[in-house]
């Protein structure tokens, strides 16, 4: 893996989502209900949703009873979230100021790989009171029928490089090590669901991911055509093996309101 850029270093991908904000909101999968229930076990929790995008997780957390503040750097994505009644503050997490607010949960839903881990985790520590938790979560969608490898081979052929299944970016072991180094104890959980998509629904979802958004129009058309041919009339059965890392800082005394 040495020499491969981390996601947060690839600004072209990181900043690609706003151009597809409406499609992103329409076609990205929602998080498993059991995961949301674990994040918000009781009403009234104060939750900060970092890199909230169009507010997909924010809405689910709010509907579970949380009081949600969202932070999102892209104005086009933030506008979609705000239109749902989410309290959105437009900023990168690096530049965002808490104004001495504290949160029972700080959530990164499909977004932690877009921030530099060490300074982000240091900032999180100062947002959590004793008993508060950092939650990192990812949907991980992989085709079951046709098998994911069929699609991966098409991606590799059209783009010239392989593309891993969408989701838990960067590898579990690296994320766990970063959290441990920052003084967090981690409870790792998985949530399993299956869904069926027709060809259009599956492709609409796939083309909201940054690997596809940064492709030129001709390559996107070629890739979509090849994938559609592989899917055929039966559609796609896909598994979502969602991951959540529930993280508690091992020295709660370090927490203090930050500016």
Beta strands, then each sheet from edge to edge (+ up, - down):
strand 1: 46-50
strand 2: 67-72
strand 3: 87-90
strand 4: 103-109
strand 5: 128-138
strand 6: 141-145
strand 7: 184-197
strand 8: 236-249
sheet 1: 3+ 2+ 1+ 4+ 5+ 8- 6+
sheet 2: 3+ 2+ 1+ 4+ 5+ 8- 7+
end
